[in-house]
């Protein structure tokens, strides 16, 4: 039964549309921050994916990261 559930969850994930990944310049433009600040965010836990030398960020990961850091004054 566990194999059936596992196969079904893998199938469900593959049917979801891929979200376009953000590059470092995309994140810089969206947040209006510098490149070193983006790397600081990586050090603070912003998830990213590497493809060779390329670094990409899922928009949903960026949103979750920002929501966790949101502060109420």
Secondary structure, DSSP 8 states (H G I E B T S, - for coil): -HHHHHHHHHHHHHHS----EE-HHHHHHHHT--HHHHHHHHHTT---EEETTEEEEEHHHHHHHHHHH----
